[in-house]
Amino acid sequence: MVQATPLLLVLFLALGAHGLAVKKCSLTGRWVNDLGSNMTIMTVNANGAFAGSYHTAVTATSNEIKLSPLQGSMQKSPNQKGQPTFGFTVNWSFSDSITVFTGQCFVDEYGKEVLKTMWLLRSHVENIKNDWKATRVGTNVFTRLQSQE
């Protein structure tokens, strides 16, 4: 029995290890956040750059909301282990503000991809005295939109 112990240990580790593999999270695709905003990220290139579009569900202006372009970058380091960090900028098509997002792509305990983000929204102000009220900060959680097939 003592000689069989190393063999059983190796067999147990080999069979159990595949269940511990981390599922990779992919930025590419369609996402919705906790406020109902929709985002589409196109292909991430070999350098980690990507583009897409953002349709916000919320605004502080009275302007009609329009689809807005986004551009970003994903960290390509091998240390990311399938759950990459990223950042992107949304240049709002309907206002004089811009938002930068930074975050990480995770796979949760149920196997669902989640983007945890923090953002800074910078609005235009008329002069430096109003600079104090020009930047807002917040967080959003995005989940993958399932395609309607």
CYANA upper distance limits for C-alpha pairs under 8 A (distance plus 0.5 A):
  1 MET  CA      5 THR  CA      7.10
  3 GLN  CA      7 LEU  CA      8.15
  4 ALA  CA      8 LEU  CA      6.64
  5 THR  CA      9 LEU  CA      6.56
  6 PRO  CA     10 VAL  CA      6.70
  7 LEU  CA     11 LEU  CA      6.63
  8 LEU  CA     12 PHE  CA      6.46
  9 LEU  CA     13 LEU  CA      6.66
 10 VAL  CA     14 ALA  CA      6.56
 11 LEU  CA     15 LEU  CA      6.64
 12 PHE  CA     16 GLY  CA      6.43
 13 LEU  CA     17 ALA  CA      6.15
 14 ALA  CA     18 HIS  CA      7.79
 16 GLY  CA     20 LEU  CA      7.62
 17 ALA  CA     21 ALA  CA      7.38
 22 VAL  CA     81 LYS  CA      8.19
 22 VAL  CA     82 GLY  CA      7.63
 23 LYS  CA     82 GLY  CA      7.33
 23 LYS  CA    107 VAL  CA      7.06
 23 LYS  CA    111 GLY  CA      7.87
 24 LYS  CA     81 LYS  CA      8.06
 24 LYS  CA     82 GLY  CA      4.67
 24 LYS  CA     83 GLN  CA      6.63
 24 LYS  CA    107 VAL  CA      7.59
 25 CYS  CA     82 GLY  CA      6.22
 25 CYS  CA     83 GLN  CA      5.93
 25 CYS  CA     84 PRO  CA      7.87
 25 CYS  CA    105 CYS  CA      6.31
 25 CYS  CA    106 PHE  CA      6.40
 25 CYS  CA    107 VAL  CA      6.46
 25 CYS  CA    113 GLU  CA      6.47
 26 SER  CA     82 GLY  CA      8.48
 26 SER  CA    105 CYS  CA      7.75
 26 SER  CA    113 GLU  CA      8.30
 27 LEU  CA     41 ILE  CA      7.12
 27 LEU  CA     44 VAL  CA      8.15
 27 LEU  CA    105 CYS  CA      7.50
 28 THR  CA     40 THR  CA      8.00
 28 THR  CA     41 ILE  CA      5.47
 28 THR  CA     42 MET  CA      5.98
 28 THR  CA     43 THR  CA      6.18
 28 THR  CA     44 VAL  CA      7.24
 29 GLY  CA     40 THR  CA      6.09
 29 GLY  CA     41 ILE  CA      5.77
 29 GLY  CA     42 MET  CA      6.93
 29 GLY  CA    144 ARG  CA      7.93
 30 ARG  CA     38 ASN  CA      7.74
 30 ARG  CA     39 MET  CA      6.26
 30 ARG  CA     40 THR  CA      4.90
 30 ARG  CA     41 ILE  CA      6.98
 30 ARG  CA    144 ARG  CA      6.48
 30 ARG  CA    145 LEU  CA      5.88
 30 ARG  CA    146 GLN  CA      8.33
 31 TRP  CA     38 ASN  CA      6.21
 31 TRP  CA     39 MET  CA      5.61
 31 TRP  CA     40 THR  CA      6.73
 31 TRP  CA    142 PHE  CA      6.44
 31 TRP  CA    143 THR  CA      6.01
 31 TRP  CA    144 ARG  CA      4.94
 31 TRP  CA    145 LEU  CA      5.48
 32 VAL  CA     36 GLY  CA      6.39
 32 VAL  CA     37 SER  CA      6.03
 32 VAL  CA     38 ASN  CA      5.05
 32 VAL  CA     39 MET  CA      6.80
 32 VAL  CA    142 PHE  CA      5.76
 32 VAL  CA    143 THR  CA      6.08
 32 VAL  CA    144 ARG  CA      6.91
 32 VAL  CA    145 LEU  CA      6.61
 33 ASN  CA     37 SER  CA      5.97
 33 ASN  CA     38 ASN  CA      7.24
 33 ASN  CA    140 ASN  CA      6.72
 33 ASN  CA    141 VAL  CA      5.87
 33 ASN  CA    142 PHE  CA      4.54
 33 ASN  CA    143 THR  CA      6.79
 34 ASP  CA    140 ASN  CA      6.82
 34 ASP  CA    141 VAL  CA      6.32
 34 ASP  CA    142 PHE  CA      7.07
 35 LEU  CA     57 ALA  CA      7.12
 35 LEU  CA     58 VAL  CA      7.94
 35 LEU  CA    140 ASN  CA      8.38
 36 GLY  CA     56 THR  CA      8.02
 36 GLY  CA     57 ALA  CA      6.12
 37 SER  CA     54 TYR  CA      7.99
 37 SER  CA     55 HIS  CA      6.30
 37 SER  CA     56 THR  CA      4.90
 37 SER  CA     57 ALA  CA      5.10
 37 SER  CA     58 VAL  CA      7.93
 38 ASN  CA     54 TYR  CA      6.41
 38 ASN  CA     55 HIS  CA      5.66
 38 ASN  CA     56 THR  CA      6.86
 38 ASN  CA     57 ALA  CA      8.17
 39 MET  CA     52 GLY  CA      7.93
 39 MET  CA     53 SER  CA      6.25
 39 MET  CA     54 TYR  CA      4.88
 39 MET  CA     55 HIS  CA      6.71
 40 THR  CA     52 GLY  CA      5.86
 40 THR  CA     53 SER  CA      5.82
 40 THR  CA     54 TYR  CA      6.99
 41 ILE  CA     50 PHE  CA      7.45
 41 ILE  CA     51 ALA  CA      6.53
 41 ILE  CA     52 GLY  CA      4.98
 41 ILE  CA     53 SER  CA      7.28
 42 MET  CA     50 PHE  CA      6.79
 42 MET  CA     51 ALA  CA      6.24
 42 MET  CA     52 GLY  CA      5.86
 43 THR  CA     50 PHE  CA      6.66
 43 THR  CA     51 ALA  CA      8.08
 44 VAL  CA     48 GLY  CA      6.02
 44 VAL  CA     49 ALA  CA      6.08
 44 VAL  CA     50 PHE  CA      5.20
 44 VAL  CA     51 ALA  CA      8.33
 44 VAL  CA     74 MET  CA      8.21
 45 ASN  CA     49 ALA  CA      5.98
 45 ASN  CA     50 PHE  CA      6.95
 47 ASN  CA     76 LYS  CA      7.63
 48 GLY  CA     73 SER  CA      5.75
 48 GLY  CA     74 MET  CA      5.16
 48 GLY  CA     75 GLN  CA      6.76
 48 GLY  CA     76 LYS  CA      6.52
 49 ALA  CA     71 GLN  CA      8.18
 49 ALA  CA     72 GLY  CA      6.29
 49 ALA  CA     73 SER  CA      4.85
 49 ALA  CA     74 MET  CA      6.81
 50 PHE  CA     71 GLN  CA      6.41
 50 PHE  CA     72 GLY  CA      5.77
 50 PHE  CA     73 SER  CA      6.46
 50 PHE  CA     74 MET  CA      8.26
 51 ALA  CA     69 PRO  CA      8.03
 51 ALA  CA     70 LEU  CA      6.09
 51 ALA  CA     71 GLN  CA      4.87
 51 ALA  CA     72 GLY  CA      6.67
 52 GLY  CA     69 PRO  CA      6.49
 52 GLY  CA     70 LEU  CA      5.65
 52 GLY  CA     71 GLN  CA      6.96
 53 SER  CA     67 LEU  CA      7.09
 53 SER  CA     68 SER  CA      6.04
 53 SER  CA     69 PRO  CA      4.98
 53 SER  CA     70 LEU  CA      5.77
 54 TYR  CA     67 LEU  CA      6.32
 54 TYR  CA     68 SER  CA      5.68
 54 TYR  CA     69 PRO  CA      6.69
 54 TYR  CA     70 LEU  CA      7.07
 54 TYR  CA     90 VAL  CA      7.65
 55 HIS  CA     65 ILE  CA      8.14
 55 HIS  CA     66 LYS  CA      7.13
 55 HIS  CA     67 LEU  CA      5.25
 55 HIS  CA     68 SER  CA      6.78
 56 THR  CA     65 ILE  CA      7.67
 56 THR  CA     66 LYS  CA      8.49
 56 THR  CA     67 LEU  CA      8.12
 57 ALA  CA     65 ILE  CA      8.45
 59 THR  CA     65 ILE  CA      8.03
 61 THR  CA     95 SER  CA      7.97
 63 ASN  CA     94 PHE  CA      6.90
 63 ASN  CA     95 SER  CA      7.75
 64 GLU  CA     94 PHE  CA      7.27
 65 ILE  CA     94 PHE  CA      6.62
 66 LYS  CA     92 TRP  CA      8.42
 66 LYS  CA     93 SER  CA      6.63
 66 LYS  CA     94 PHE  CA      6.39
 67 LEU  CA     92 TRP  CA      8.45
 67 LEU  CA     93 SER  CA      7.32
 68 SER  CA     90 VAL  CA      7.16
 68 SER  CA     91 ASN  CA      6.77
 68 SER  CA     92 TRP  CA      5.69
 68 SER  CA     93 SER  CA      5.59
 68 SER  CA     94 PHE  CA      8.41
 69 PRO  CA     90 VAL  CA      6.41
 69 PRO  CA     91 ASN  CA      6.50
 69 PRO  CA     92 TRP  CA      7.72
 69 PRO  CA     93 SER  CA      8.08
 70 LEU  CA     88 PHE  CA      7.01
 70 LEU  CA     89 THR  CA      5.92
 70 LEU  CA     90 VAL  CA      4.92
 70 LEU  CA     91 ASN  CA      6.96
 71 GLN  CA     88 PHE  CA      5.87
 71 GLN  CA     89 THR  CA      5.99
 71 GLN  CA     90 VAL  CA      7.36
 72 GLY  CA     86 PHE  CA      7.82
 72 GLY  CA     87 GLY  CA      5.97
 72 GLY  CA     88 PHE  CA      4.23
 72 GLY  CA     89 THR  CA      6.68
 73 SER  CA     86 PHE  CA      6.19
 73 SER  CA     87 GLY  CA      6.08
 73 SER  CA     88 PHE  CA      6.82
 74 MET  CA     84 PRO  CA      7.24
 74 MET  CA     85 THR  CA      6.52
 74 MET  CA     86 PHE  CA      4.68
 74 MET  CA     87 GLY  CA      7.04
 75 GLN  CA     80 GLN  CA      8.05
 75 GLN  CA     84 PRO  CA      6.62
 75 GLN  CA     85 THR  CA      6.10
 75 GLN  CA     86 PHE  CA      6.38
 76 LYS  CA     80 GLN  CA      7.75
 76 LYS  CA     84 PRO  CA      7.94
 80 GLN  CA     84 PRO  CA      5.57
 80 GLN  CA     85 THR  CA      7.87
 83 GLN  CA    104 GLN  CA      7.19
 83 GLN  CA    105 CYS  CA      5.64
 83 GLN  CA    106 PHE  CA      5.72
 83 GLN  CA    107 VAL  CA      7.80
 84 PRO  CA    104 GLN  CA      6.16
 84 PRO  CA    105 CYS  CA      6.02
 84 PRO  CA    106 PHE  CA      8.22
 85 THR  CA    102 THR  CA      8.09
 85 THR  CA    103 GLY  CA      6.16
 85 THR  CA    104 GLN  CA      4.69
 85 THR  CA    105 CYS  CA      6.88
 86 PHE  CA    102 THR  CA      6.28
 86 PHE  CA    103 GLY  CA      6.04
 86 PHE  CA    104 GLN  CA      6.53
 86 PHE  CA    105 CYS  CA      8.35
 87 GLY  CA    100 VAL  CA      7.72
 87 GLY  CA    101 PHE  CA      5.93
 87 GLY  CA    102 THR  CA      4.68
 87 GLY  CA    103 GLY  CA      6.84
 88 PHE  CA    100 VAL  CA      6.27
 88 PHE  CA    101 PHE  CA      5.80
 88 PHE  CA    102 THR  CA      7.10
 89 THR  CA     98 ILE  CA      7.69
 89 THR  CA     99 THR  CA      6.17
 89 THR  CA    100 VAL  CA      4.88
 89 THR  CA    101 PHE  CA      6.74
 90 VAL  CA     98 ILE  CA      6.36
 90 VAL  CA     99 THR  CA      5.73
 90 VAL  CA    100 VAL  CA      6.89
 91 ASN  CA     97 SER  CA      7.57
 91 ASN  CA     98 ILE  CA      5.39
 91 ASN  CA     99 THR  CA      7.26
 92 TRP  CA     96 ASP  CA      7.55
 92 TRP  CA     97 SER  CA      6.68
 92 TRP  CA     98 ILE  CA      6.34
 92 TRP  CA     99 THR  CA      8.32
 96 ASP  CA    123 SER  CA      6.83
 96 ASP  CA    124 HIS  CA      6.41
 97 SER  CA    121 LEU  CA      7.46
 97 SER  CA    122 ARG  CA      5.97
 97 SER  CA    123 SER  CA      4.77
 97 SER  CA    124 HIS  CA      6.48
 98 ILE  CA    121 LEU  CA      6.31
 98 ILE  CA    122 ARG  CA      5.97
 98 ILE  CA    123 SER  CA      7.25
 99 THR  CA    119 TRP  CA      7.16
 99 THR  CA    120 LEU  CA      6.05
 99 THR  CA    121 LEU  CA      4.72
 99 THR  CA    122 ARG  CA      6.68
100 VAL  CA    119 TRP  CA      6.00
100 VAL  CA    120 LEU  CA      5.96
100 VAL  CA    121 LEU  CA      7.13
101 PHE  CA    117 THR  CA      6.81
101 PHE  CA    118 MET  CA      6.18
101 PHE  CA    119 TRP  CA      4.83
101 PHE  CA    120 LEU  CA      7.23
102 THR  CA    117 THR  CA      5.97
102 THR  CA    118 MET  CA      6.06
102 THR  CA    119 TRP  CA      6.92
103 GLY  CA    115 LEU  CA      7.22
103 GLY  CA    116 LYS  CA      5.90
103 GLY  CA    117 THR  CA      4.63
103 GLY  CA    118 MET  CA      6.76
104 GLN  CA    115 LEU  CA      6.26
104 GLN  CA    116 LYS  CA      6.10
104 GLN  CA    117 THR  CA      7.23
105 CYS  CA    113 GLU  CA      7.46
105 CYS  CA    114 VAL  CA      6.33
105 CYS  CA    115 LEU  CA      5.08
105 CYS  CA    116 LYS  CA      7.12
106 PHE  CA    113 GLU  CA      6.14
106 PHE  CA    114 VAL  CA      5.65
106 PHE  CA    115 LEU  CA      6.71
106 PHE  CA    116 LYS  CA      8.10
107 VAL  CA    111 GLY  CA      6.02
107 VAL  CA    112 LYS  CA      5.85
107 VAL  CA    113 GLU  CA      4.95
107 VAL  CA    114 VAL  CA      6.58
108 ASP  CA    112 LYS  CA      5.93
108 ASP  CA    113 GLU  CA      6.88
108 ASP  CA    114 VAL  CA      7.44
112 LYS  CA    143 THR  CA      8.32
112 LYS  CA    144 ARG  CA      8.43
113 GLU  CA    143 THR  CA      6.83
113 GLU  CA    144 ARG  CA      6.94
114 VAL  CA    141 VAL  CA      7.37
114 VAL  CA    142 PHE  CA      6.20
114 VAL  CA    143 THR  CA      5.46
114 VAL  CA    144 ARG  CA      7.55
115 LEU  CA    141 VAL  CA      6.16
115 LEU  CA    142 PHE  CA      5.38
115 LEU  CA    143 THR  CA      7.01
116 LYS  CA    139 THR  CA      8.22
116 LYS  CA    140 ASN  CA      6.87
116 LYS  CA    141 VAL  CA      5.32
116 LYS  CA    142 PHE  CA      7.11
117 THR  CA    139 THR  CA      6.06
117 THR  CA    140 ASN  CA      5.79
117 THR  CA    141 VAL  CA      6.65
117 THR  CA    142 PHE  CA      8.43
118 MET  CA    137 VAL  CA      7.93
118 MET  CA    138 GLY  CA      6.22
118 MET  CA    139 THR  CA      4.72
118 MET  CA    140 ASN  CA      6.85
119 TRP  CA    137 VAL  CA      6.11
119 TRP  CA    138 GLY  CA      5.86
119 TRP  CA    139 THR  CA      6.47
119 TRP  CA    140 ASN  CA      8.38
120 LEU  CA    135 THR  CA      7.08
120 LEU  CA    136 ARG  CA      6.13
120 LEU  CA    137 VAL  CA      5.08
120 LEU  CA    138 GLY  CA      7.23
121 LEU  CA    135 THR  CA      6.03
121 LEU  CA    136 ARG  CA      5.61
121 LEU  CA    137 VAL  CA      6.85
122 ARG  CA    134 ALA  CA      6.15
122 ARG  CA    135 THR  CA      5.05
122 ARG  CA    136 ARG  CA      7.12
123 SER  CA    134 ALA  CA      5.54
123 SER  CA    135 THR  CA      6.85
124 HIS  CA    134 ALA  CA      7.04
125 VAL  CA    130 ASN  CA      6.64
125 VAL  CA    131 ASP  CA      7.10
125 VAL  CA    134 ALA  CA      6.84
126 GLU  CA    130 ASN  CA      7.59
127 ASN  CA    131 ASP  CA      7.47
130 ASN  CA    134 ALA  CA      7.45
131 ASP  CA    135 THR  CA      8.36
